[in-house]
């Protein structure tokens, strides 16, 4: 159900927060930039983001993508090393993904599904957080049809 309280079923047009699937788009964007010769996954992250801490100077983009950098999960600290915004123009439009975008809790999004979780006995409303917070690690919203277009692109 897109919304249990109003008895609204999911449809192909239902907009979902896709959470960590956003990481797929981040990786895809980075590989597109590498293919165009604009960066190498073997580059240190500080090459493109010089304001990062000195301790990160040896960390490569590849290590971040593979979760082998040794850097702790910083999404809870409102920090992310790779921005999604620029890479979205190179993926979404060519794939025809017209219902996929960065999500924000304050935005009114027609047909956005409500979040729920199972507490062991029943379905309850999920804690509502701002999905734009983790940026490249989980900030996108999408529909079934758009995800299908991405898969076929």
Secondary structure by P-SEA (a helix, b strand, c coil): ccccccbbbbccccccccccaaaaaaaaaaaaaaaaccccccccccccccccccccccccaaaaaaccccccccccccccccccccccccccccccccccccccccccccbbbbbbbbcccccccccccccccccccccccccaaaaaaaaac
